[in-house]
């Protein structure tokens, strides 16, 4: 009696196993890349060249975020502070701390005496002008992909606080990446901006909560306050692709 199935069908189980292996590997690789902190960057906490304690400076001392990140409300990009910003305080406070050596090297540059005057040996150009040292190599923590357009000034000047994207920086001794900053994260805020809007004078007050009446939850109070701000300012965030992908 002839075989009902041709001989090549004997290889089908092997082909199925190989195909399932490839599919399983692709799914595992996709989840590993797109659904873990390596992709979302949540928890990313790099070592900085200078141990700057945000909890102390922004929390205990109450420094406004804009003192160091001075361009967040005027520029599309957030700036990292230069050595001159740090030295505006640390010329007098812990001026000789070894922890601040990278800051001093960047600030004073060729002026090894740190007295504002160049010696003849230091004046290599013969013009008597001081040259700053290399920039402090801060490691950027928060960064959107190159194909995403994000304007800091637009958000800050419409009542979106730093805390919405960066978390409670004033409670972080070492800053880490607190939110995924994914497309779904951004769209959730664009669809319901009232959950994040606050008065302009409270944008850098990371501990602020909308005033609530007795028996009213913080979330409900925030929505009521946010809806009023949304109406008064005509806040209407884009929901189409062209809003962020230009």
Secondary structure, DSSP 8 states (H G I E B T S, - for coil): ---SS-GGGGGHHHHHHHHHHHHHHHHHHHHHHHSSHHHH-TT-----SS---HIIIIIIS---HHHHSTTTTTSSS-----HHHHHHHHTTSSTT-GGGHHHHHHHHTT-TT-SS---TTT-TTSS------------------TT----HHHHHTTTB-THHHH--GGG-SS----S---HHHHHHHHHTGGGTB--GGGTT-TT------TT--HHHHHHHHHHHHHHHHT-----SGGGT--
